[in-house]
Amino acid sequence: MDANSQKKVIDAGFRIIRAEDEPAIRIKIKDMCHHDWSTLERFPSKAARDRYMKNLLEDNMIITD
């Protein structure tokens, strides 16, 4: 999804999350408060991150890019 499409989705009230492994295992977010990618949370392992991400994605207003 390009930046213009992300902006449209965010303006509609959605939050976009992204998993990242480098430089740290973390989840990044882009929403109305964070117009650029910012770290939502860091994790000790990929499994912990993936579990947390799965829980976040149960919210209908949170999507991945």
MMTF fields as JSON, N, C-alpha, C and O atoms, coordinates in Angstrom:
{
  "mmtfVersion": "1.0.0",
  "mmtfProducer": "UNKNOWN",
  "numBonds": 259,
  "numAtoms": 260,
  "numGroups": 65,
  "numChains": 1,
  "numModels": 1,
  "chainsPerModel": [1],
  "groupsPerChain": [65],
  "chainIdList": ["A"],
  "bondAtomList": [4, 2, 8, 6, 12, 10, 16, 14, 20, 18, 24, 22, 28, 26, 32, 30, 36, 34, 40, 38, 44, 42, 48, 46, 52, 50, 56, 54, 60, 58, 64, 62, 68, 66, 72, 70, 76, 74, 80, 78, 84, 82, 88, 86, 92, 90, 96, 94, 100, 98, 104, 102, 108, 106, 112, 110, 116, 114, 120, 118, 124, 122, 128, 126, 132, 130, 136, 134, 140, 138, 144, 142, 148, 146, 152, 150, 156, 154, 160, 158, 164, 162, 168, 166, 172, 170, 176, 174, 180, 178, 184, 182, 188, 186, 192, 190, 196, 194, 200, 198, 204, 202, 208, 206, 212, 210, 216, 214, 220, 218, 224, 222, 228, 226, 232, 230, 236, 234, 240, 238, 244, 242, 248, 246, 252, 250, 256, 254],
  "bondOrderList": [1, 1, 1, 1, 1, 1, 1, 1, 1, 1, 1, 1, 1, 1, 1, 1, 1, 1, 1, 1, 1, 1, 1, 1, 1, 1, 1, 1, 1, 1, 1, 1, 1, 1, 1, 1, 1, 1, 1, 1, 1, 1, 1, 1, 1, 1, 1, 1, 1, 1, 1, 1, 1, 1, 1, 1, 1, 1, 1, 1, 1, 1, 1, 1],
  "groupList": [{"groupName": "MET", "atomNameList": ["N", "CA", "C", "O"], "elementList": ["N", "C", "C", "O"], "formalChargeList": [0, 0, 0, 0], "bondAtomList": [1, 0, 2, 1, 3, 2], "bondOrderList": [1, 1, 2], "singleLetterCode": "M", "chemCompType": "L-PEPTIDE LINKING"}, {"groupName": "ASP", "atomNameList": ["N", "CA", "C", "O"], "elementList": ["N", "C", "C", "O"], "formalChargeList": [0, 0, 0, 0], "bondAtomList": [1, 0, 2, 1, 3, 2], "bondOrderList": [1, 1, 2], "singleLetterCode": "D", "chemCompType": "L-PEPTIDE LINKING"}, {"groupName": "ALA", "atomNameList": ["N", "CA", "C", "O"], "elementList": ["N", "C", "C", "O"], "formalChargeList": [0, 0, 0, 0], "bondAtomList": [1, 0, 2, 1, 3, 2], "bondOrderList": [1, 1, 2], "singleLetterCode": "A", "chemCompType": "L-PEPTIDE LINKING"}, {"groupName": "ASN", "atomNameList": ["N", "CA", "C", "O"], "elementList": ["N", "C", "C", "O"], "formalChargeList": [0, 0, 0, 0], "bondAtomList": [1, 0, 2, 1, 3, 2], "bondOrderList": [1, 1, 2], "singleLetterCode": "N", "chemCompType": "L-PEPTIDE LINKING"}, {"groupName": "SER", "atomNameList": ["N", "CA", "C", "O"], "elementList": ["N", "C", "C", "O"], "formalChargeList": [0, 0, 0, 0], "bondAtomList": [1, 0, 2, 1, 3, 2], "bondOrderList": [1, 1, 2], "singleLetterCode": "S", "chemCompType": "L-PEPTIDE LINKING"}, {"groupName": "GLN", "atomNameList": ["N", "CA", "C", "O"], "elementList": ["N", "C", "C", "O"], "formalChargeList": [0, 0, 0, 0], "bondAtomList": [1, 0, 2, 1, 3, 2], "bondOrderList": [1, 1, 2], "singleLetterCode": "Q", "chemCompType": "L-PEPTIDE LINKING"}, {"groupName": "LYS", "atomNameList": ["N", "CA", "C", "O"], "elementList": ["N", "C", "C", "O"], "formalChargeList": [0, 0, 0, 0], "bondAtomList": [1, 0, 2, 1, 3, 2], "bondOrderList": [1, 1, 2], "singleLetterCode": "K", "chemCompType": "L-PEPTIDE LINKING"}, {"groupName": "VAL", "atomNameList": ["N", "CA", "C", "O"], "elementList": ["N", "C", "C", "O"], "formalChargeList": [0, 0, 0, 0], "bondAtomList": [1, 0, 2, 1, 3, 2], "bondOrderList": [1, 1, 2], "singleLetterCode": "V", "chemCompType": "L-PEPTIDE LINKING"}, {"groupName": "ILE", "atomNameList": ["N", "CA", "C", "O"], "elementList": ["N", "C", "C", "O"], "formalChargeList": [0, 0, 0, 0], "bondAtomList": [1, 0, 2, 1, 3, 2], "bondOrderList": [1, 1, 2], "singleLetterCode": "I", "chemCompType": "L-PEPTIDE LINKING"}, {"groupName": "GLY", "atomNameList": ["N", "CA", "C", "O"], "elementList": ["N", "C", "C", "O"], "formalChargeList": [0, 0, 0, 0], "bondAtomList": [1, 0, 2, 1, 3, 2], "bondOrderList": [1, 1, 2], "singleLetterCode": "G", "chemCompType": "PEPTIDE LINKING"}, {"groupName": "PHE", "atomNameList": ["N", "CA", "C", "O"], "elementList": ["N", "C", "C", "O"], "formalChargeList": [0, 0, 0, 0], "bondAtomList": [1, 0, 2, 1, 3, 2], "bondOrderList": [1, 1, 2], "singleLetterCode": "F", "chemCompType": "L-PEPTIDE LINKING"}, {"groupName": "ARG", "atomNameList": ["N", "CA", "C", "O"], "elementList": ["N", "C", "C", "O"], "formalChargeList": [0, 0, 0, 0], "bondAtomList": [1, 0, 2, 1, 3, 2], "bondOrderList": [1, 1, 2], "singleLetterCode": "R", "chemCompType": "L-PEPTIDE LINKING"}, {"groupName": "GLU", "atomNameList": ["N", "CA", "C", "O"], "elementList": ["N", "C", "C", "O"], "formalChargeList": [0, 0, 0, 0], "bondAtomList": [1, 0, 2, 1, 3, 2], "bondOrderList": [1, 1, 2], "singleLetterCode": "E", "chemCompType": "L-PEPTIDE LINKING"}, {"groupName": "PRO", "atomNameList": ["N", "CA", "C", "O"], "elementList": ["N", "C", "C", "O"], "formalChargeList": [0, 0, 0, 0], "bondAtomList": [1, 0, 2, 1, 3, 2], "bondOrderList": [1, 1, 2], "singleLetterCode": "P", "chemCompType": "L-PEPTIDE LINKING"}, {"groupName": "CYS", "atomNameList": ["N", "CA", "C", "O"], "elementList": ["N", "C", "C", "O"], "formalChargeList": [0, 0, 0, 0], "bondAtomList": [1, 0, 2, 1, 3, 2], "bondOrderList": [1, 1, 2], "singleLetterCode": "C", "chemCompType": "L-PEPTIDE LINKING"}, {"groupName": "HIS", "atomNameList": ["N", "CA", "C", "O"], "elementList": ["N", "C", "C", "O"], "formalChargeList": [0, 0, 0, 0], "bondAtomList": [1, 0, 2, 1, 3, 2], "bondOrderList": [1, 1, 2], "singleLetterCode": "H", "chemCompType": "L-PEPTIDE LINKING"}, {"groupName": "TRP", "atomNameList": ["N", "CA", "C", "O"], "elementList": ["N", "C", "C", "O"], "formalChargeList": [0, 0, 0, 0], "bondAtomList": [1, 0, 2, 1, 3, 2], "bondOrderList": [1, 1, 2], "singleLetterCode": "W", "chemCompType": "L-PEPTIDE LINKING"}, {"groupName": "THR", "atomNameList": ["N", "CA", "C", "O"], "elementList": ["N", "C", "C", "O"], "formalChargeList": [0, 0, 0, 0], "bondAtomList": [1, 0, 2, 1, 3, 2], "bondOrderList": [1, 1, 2], "singleLetterCode": "T", "chemCompType": "L-PEPTIDE LINKING"}, {"groupName": "LEU", "atomNameList": ["N", "CA", "C", "O"], "elementList": ["N", "C", "C", "O"], "formalChargeList": [0, 0, 0, 0], "bondAtomList": [1, 0, 2, 1, 3, 2], "bondOrderList": [1, 1, 2], "singleLetterCode": "L", "chemCompType": "L-PEPTIDE LINKING"}, {"groupName": "TYR", "atomNameList": ["N", "CA", "C", "O"], "elementList": ["N", "C", "C", "O"], "formalChargeList": [0, 0, 0, 0], "bondAtomList": [1, 0, 2, 1, 3, 2], "bondOrderList": [1, 1, 2], "singleLetterCode": "Y", "chemCompType": "L-PEPTIDE LINKING"}],
  "groupTypeList": [0, 1, 2, 3, 4, 5, 6, 6, 7, 8, 1, 2, 9, 10, 11, 8, 8, 11, 2, 12, 1, 12, 13, 2, 8, 11, 8, 6, 8, 6, 1, 0, 14, 15, 15, 1, 16, 4, 17, 18, 12, 11, 10, 13, 4, 6, 2, 2, 11, 1, 11, 19, 0, 6, 3, 18, 18, 12, 1, 3, 0, 8, 8, 17, 1],
  "groupIdList": [1, 2, 3, 4, 5, 6, 7, 8, 9, 10, 11, 12, 13, 14, 15, 16, 17, 18, 19, 20, 21, 22, 23, 24, 25, 26, 27, 28, 29, 30, 31, 32, 33, 34, 35, 36, 37, 38, 39, 40, 41, 42, 43, 44, 45, 46, 47, 48, 49, 50, 51, 52, 53, 54, 55, 56, 57, 58, 59, 60, 61, 62, 63, 64, 65],
  "secStructList": [7, 7, 2, 2, 2, 2, 2, 2, 2, 2, 2, 6, 6, 7, 3, 3, 3, 3, 3, 3, 7, 1, 1, 1, 1, 3, 3, 3, 3, 3, 1, 1, 1, 7, 1, 1, 7, 3, 3, 3, 3, 3, 7, 1, 1, 2, 2, 2, 2, 2, 2, 2, 2, 2, 2, 2, 6, 6, 1, 6, 6, 3, 3, 3, 7],
  "xCoordList": [0.852, 0.0, 0.902, 1.837, 0.623, 1.447, 1.006, -0.021, 1.786, 1.532, 0.186, -0.482, -0.225, -1.524, -2.673, -3.649, -2.56, -3.591, -3.624, -4.699, -2.448, -2.396, -3.08, -3.811, -2.858, -3.479, -5.0, -5.695, -5.524, -6.968, -7.549, -8.597, -6.861, -7.326, -7.285, -8.21, -6.222, -6.089, -7.158, -7.751, -7.41, -8.453, -9.834, -10.724, -10.012, -11.272, -11.363, -12.383, -10.289, -10.334, -9.557, -9.539, -8.919, -8.149, -6.765, -6.256, -6.17, -4.782, -4.052, -4.575, -2.841, -2.052, -0.865, -0.152, -0.664, 0.488, 1.37, 0.937, 2.631, 3.631, 4.611, 5.063, 4.932, 5.944, 7.314, 7.477, 8.3, 9.663, 10.634, 10.46, 11.663, 12.668, 13.964, 14.659, 14.296, 15.556, 15.267, 14.405, 15.864, 16.984, 16.543, 17.385, 15.235, 14.724, 13.424, 12.78, 13.05, 11.776, 10.709, 10.677, 9.833, 8.864, 7.657, 7.643, 6.647, 5.485, 5.507, 5.645, 5.367, 5.303, 3.853, 3.085, 3.49, 2.114, 2.083, 2.983, 1.019, 0.74, -0.753, -1.593, -1.08, -2.472, -2.63, -1.717, -3.766, -4.024, -2.998, -2.657, -2.51, -1.53, -0.102, 0.755, 0.149, 1.49, 1.414, 1.121, 1.672, 1.551, 2.712, 2.594, 3.823, 4.944, 5.018, 4.454, 5.713, 5.845, 6.546, 7.583, 5.967, 6.601, 6.455, 5.573, 7.317, 7.303, 6.141, 6.003, 5.317, 4.23, 4.768, 4.5, 5.544, 6.109, 7.246, 7.239, 8.228, 9.352, 9.113, 8.441, 9.676, 9.43, 10.732, 11.676, 10.786, 11.989, 12.126, 13.219, 10.995, 11.049, 10.008, 9.055, 10.206, 9.25, 7.919, 6.858, 7.976, 6.746, 5.879, 4.662, 6.511, 5.773, 5.167, 4.021, 5.931, 5.428, 4.24, 3.231, 4.358, 3.303, 2.021, 0.925, 2.145, 0.963, 0.269, -0.954, 1.055, 0.504, -0.159, -1.229, 0.48, -0.065, -1.387, -2.321, -1.462, -2.694, -3.834, -4.956, -3.547, -4.571, -4.994, -6.181, -4.033, -4.363, -5.268, -6.188, -5.008, -5.758, -7.19, -7.963, -7.546, -8.935, -9.818, -11.034, -9.215, -9.935, -10.185, -9.246, -11.432, -11.778, -11.193, -11.192, -10.701, -10.15, -8.629, -8.012, -8.022, -6.57, -6.266, -6.805, -5.389, -5.011, -3.495, -2.793, -2.993, -1.562, -1.36, -2.271, -0.166, 0.096, 0.835, 1.135],
  "yCoordList": [-1.168, 0.0, 1.237, 1.327, 2.175, 3.376, 4.392, 4.213, 5.44, 6.43, 7.123, 7.399, 7.411, 8.062, 7.149, 7.603, 5.881, 4.911, 4.75, 4.661, 4.713, 4.616, 5.817, 5.658, 7.008, 8.21, 8.134, 8.508, 7.656, 7.514, 6.551, 6.814, 5.437, 4.429, 4.986, 4.77, 5.694, 6.288, 7.355, 7.433, 8.174, 9.197, 8.585, 9.23, 7.35, 6.638, 6.033, 5.443, 6.179, 5.717, 4.45, 3.983, 3.89, 2.667, 2.975, 4.087, 1.97, 2.016, 0.918, -0.185, 1.221, 0.265, -0.176, 0.651, -1.495, -2.018, -2.808, -3.275, -2.941, -3.647, -4.329, -3.722, -5.592, -6.319, -6.0, -5.862, -5.885, -5.613, -6.429, -6.566, -6.97, -7.781, -7.025, -7.298, -6.086, -5.334, -3.857, -3.413, -3.077, -3.384, -4.045, -4.452, -4.156, -4.82, -5.525, -5.187, -6.503, -7.187, -6.269, -6.027, -5.758, -4.778, -4.724, -5.316, -3.991, -3.665, -2.164, -1.398, -1.754, -0.335, 0.014, -0.838, 1.283, 1.718, 3.039, 3.871, 3.198, 4.459, 4.721, 3.899, 5.864, 6.21, 7.723, 8.451, 8.202, 9.643, 10.374, 11.521, 9.743, 10.362, 10.226, 11.057, 9.192, 8.904, 8.859, 7.81, 9.973, 10.035, 9.342, 8.961, 9.176, 8.39, 7.122, 7.06, 6.11, 4.864, 5.139, 5.801, 4.622, 4.737, 3.395, 2.601, 3.156, 1.888, 1.853, 2.734, 0.836, 0.622, -0.099, 0.289, -1.176, -1.955, -2.831, -3.274, -3.074, -3.98, -5.298, -5.335, -6.38, -7.707, -8.494, -8.254, -9.441, -10.251, -11.353, -11.871, -11.707, -12.774, -12.521, -11.767, -13.159, -13.037, -13.68, -13.195, -14.771, -15.452, -14.54, -14.483, -13.829, -12.903, -11.777, -11.385, -11.265, -10.208, -10.708, -10.014, -11.898, -12.44, -12.698, -12.481, -13.155, -13.352, -12.016, -11.917, -10.996, -9.675, -9.099, -8.494, -9.293, -8.795, -9.487, -8.849, -10.779, -11.529, -10.952, -10.814, -10.618, -10.014, -8.648, -8.324, -7.844, -6.519, -6.631, -5.831, -7.614, -7.753, -8.255, -8.321, -8.607, -8.95, -7.71, -7.817, -6.527, -5.256, -4.969, -4.961, -4.735, -4.518, -3.243, -3.08, -2.345, -1.072, -1.088, -0.055, -2.245, -2.387, -3.335, -4.44, -2.884, -3.695, -3.734, -2.93, -4.665, -4.707, -4.197, -4.247, -3.708, -3.239, -4.28, -4.048],
  "zCoordList": [0.0, 0.0, 0.0, 0.796, -0.884, -0.939, 0.126, 0.78, 0.285, 1.35, 1.191, 2.188, -0.042, -0.25, 0.158, 0.756, -0.161, 0.23, 1.745, 2.339, 2.373, 3.834, 4.473, 5.451, 3.942, 4.49, 4.395, 5.34, 3.271, 3.103, 4.131, 4.72, 4.339, 5.29, 6.72, 7.502, 7.048, 8.384, 8.589, 9.665, 7.581, 7.675, 7.886, 8.441, 7.448, 7.655, 9.058, 9.413, 9.862, 11.245, 11.536, 12.675, 10.533, 10.738, 11.297, 11.16, 11.928, 12.367, 11.605, 11.446, 11.132, 10.349, 11.199, 11.768, 11.277, 12.019, 11.069, 10.015, 11.484, 10.683, 11.642, 12.613, 11.362, 12.133, 11.563, 10.351, 12.45, 12.013, 12.861, 14.072, 12.197, 12.894, 13.144, 14.122, 12.28, 12.397, 12.477, 11.719, 13.274, 14.157, 15.461, 16.262, 15.682, 16.882, 16.514, 15.521, 17.32, 17.123, 17.709, 18.916, 16.835, 17.296, 16.365, 15.285, 16.827, 16.016, 15.822, 16.776, 14.566, 14.241, 13.91, 13.463, 14.136, 13.912, 13.166, 13.28, 12.402, 11.72, 11.947, 11.581, 12.549, 12.807, 12.855, 12.465, 13.324, 13.37, 14.24, 13.949, 15.285, 16.194, 15.67, 15.97, 14.898, 14.371, 12.851, 12.278, 12.201, 10.738, 10.037, 8.873, 10.729, 10.227, 11.063, 12.156, 10.552, 11.315, 12.635, 12.674, 13.725, 15.034, 15.752, 15.428, 16.716, 17.443, 18.426, 19.275, 18.303, 19.256, 20.479, 21.616, 20.224, 21.326, 20.815, 19.666, 21.691, 21.406, 22.142, 23.172, 21.594, 22.14, 22.261, 21.508, 23.216, 23.384, 22.323, 22.097, 21.67, 20.661, 19.576, 19.773, 18.44, 17.343, 17.718, 17.326, 18.475, 18.884, 19.758, 19.586, 20.69, 21.558, 20.719, 20.937, 19.767, 18.885, 18.064, 17.943, 17.509, 16.663, 17.452, 16.935, 18.694, 19.547, 19.805, 19.713, 20.126, 20.407, 19.147, 19.219, 18.016, 16.76, 16.429, 15.943, 16.69, 16.442, 17.277, 16.79, 18.528, 19.392, 18.873, 18.877, 18.427, 17.891, 16.668, 16.499, 15.822, 14.578, 14.782, 13.826, 16.008, 16.3, 16.282, 16.121, 16.446, 16.35, 14.863, 14.067, 14.495, 13.089, 12.5, 11.28, 13.328, 12.845, 12.76, 12.501, 12.974, 12.858, 11.704, 11.631, 10.803, 9.645, 9.514, 10.127, 8.716, 8.401, 6.987, 6.161, 6.716, 5.351, 4.536, 3.365]
}
